[in-house]
Amino acid sequence: MNIIYSIFKKELIDVLRDRRTLMFMVVIPILITPLLVIGSIKFQEYQNKKSEEKILSIAFINDSEDYLIKKLLLNQKGVKVIEGIVLDSLESFIRSDSLQGGLHIDKNFLNNINSNSSGSVKIYYKSSDLMSKSKKRMQSALENYKNDIVSKRLERLKFDERLLEPLEITNIDMATAKETLGKAIGGFIPYVLVMFIFLGAMYPAIDLGAGEKERGSLETLLSSPATKFEITMGKLLVVSLTGLVSGLVSVLGISSSLFFIDKIPVQMQETILELINPFMIGSIIVLMVPIAIFFASMLLSISFYSRSFKEAQSLMGPLNMVIIVPLFLSLGPGMEMDHATALMPLINVGLLTKEILAGSVELIYFIETLFSLLFCAAIGIWFSVYWFKKENTIFRV
Amino acid sequence: MQLVCIVFDLLTVNLFIHIYMIELENISKVFTLTKDQRKVVGESKLRPKLFTAVDSISFKCNPSSVFALLGPNGSGKTTTLRMISTMISPTSGTIKIKDVDVMKNGREARKSIGFMTNQTALYDRLSPYEMVKYFADLNSMEKVVFEKRCKDIFDTLDMNSFANKRIGTLSSGMKQKTSIARTIIHNPDIIVFDEPTTGLDVMTSRSIIELIRNSKDEKKTIIFSSHRMEDVQSLADDIGVIYNGKLIFSGTKLDFESLSDSSSYDDTLINLIDNS
């Protein structure tokens, strides 16, 4: 045990003096995560504002005698009505972005409306233009027109408008603000958390395995009384710890960033403060420990196998995908926590974090998830020790 | 009568129960070749993937002696030294370090060994003191014993002026001294040097040769591999020659010299290899 502690202590000192490791372990999570959160929110706000304020040029091709639609269209905010466009050239104008949309009123439109029939109107737009709200604005004008015609028709028939609304539906959302927010940001947090555990553990793992080979210090270490098991465990503990710290710092970064976003309602700020409670922090740390050990063992095994720092980096690259895919799956629709998903590594972390943040976690799922992660961590430890004991791995030429 | 018994016991211990510091008995090491290695040696995929690096070698190192292991590149010297240092296990045979079977008690055997190569093998972000302390801890040295031994070594090697500086900032000479201090901090009875002077400048090589000479004076057992015959000539008591994994010669320096009329160790070695 003393030898494991000696290796742990030495490796920790060595790692903490490495600027690159410190950068990935502390600086990037504490700076990048708030920038990511604040940046993406600000960018989305800016894009929304820009699209709301954008003046859209809408072609109005009227083959009938009706002028109400044009009036209603002009009443829409941010709409510039362009007339005199020929129907045949409308498509090319919209495709080339000279126009953002077009409305074509059929020549029989007014006759059909007056004879209590349906008038034909065609809306031209580009669904690929995500920023454009032309369809929404044209539809809004036509909706107003439709409501007006329906009212007039019912009035003419002396019918009450309530005839068309047999149900009076009131939606009552029973979810608390904490649950709503927890589910909304719950998908984002495990993603950041797991990625930073991985990134935080990556550089120390490379340095402690492949780096040791490159320096030639592995041979002298192996000729010391320390056993291969003790060497692996000492190194594994340090790599796990750096991953864990990196993950914790990233959560701290996300949490602190929420206080720098203006326009967050007081109620939401209170909810955020309610979310960050000792139970939430404790539960997430408990989950992070086996994840960090598992990642550390995998990264260290790759590092032991690699001949050089460079080779280790290139071998670790694809591992990113192995992590991202299950987390991405946990964000998918219909993915709910149950006895099966609770046993699927990383998917369970994504789902459980959402539940923890929403305050709706069930103990059995927490235990199942923890058991599954601890199992992975144990397999990881066993594998890295086995791998380090293989002569073909450490003296690979 | 009692005196006769004591004398008899002493004679028995000294003459008949001789403990060798290093004892190799029919040691073999077989490696499985990787795909790349098979291409290099021209092996086809269908042929066996095994490569015998060391083939049934046996030799012994006496206490307080210097054993030089010679042979061309790829002959099996490093593999043999790695097996002695317990970094890798022999495929067959037994290795004993101070009568301890390395396969049965590797940790105990390693406590008696110091290992050094031509690489300084240091951690740039540690200081020489931290580096040496780390290896003392791995050897479970008592704090008081370590501090005294460390002071002695640092004084002898004139390391006090840079003992607490980061190794990464030190000159190559200072690094070499640190490497030496790390190797001998636990006062090992056996020191293994794997081509210790290969690729080093004259000054640094000299410091290694000095270390071997001083260790010999301190009655330590040394085993080293080298291509520099002048080092072998000046340091070795016994010589072993490995070629293609087989030990083709093992004997004293005088035995080696008597193999050829030439005074050049290079010529003797080449003749030996050619005739094997």
Interface residues (C-beta under 8 A of the other chain):
Chain A: N2 I3 S6 I7 K10 I13 D14 R17 D18 R215 G216 S217 E219 T220 L221 L222 S223 S224 P225 A226 T227 E391 N392 F395 R396 V397
Chain B: F31 T32 T34 Q37 R82 S85 T86 M87 I88 S89 G106 R107 E108 R110 K111 I113 G114 F115 M116 T117 Q119 T120 A121 L122 Y123 R125 L126 E130 Y134 F135 D137 L138 N139 S140 R166 R182 T183 V192 D194
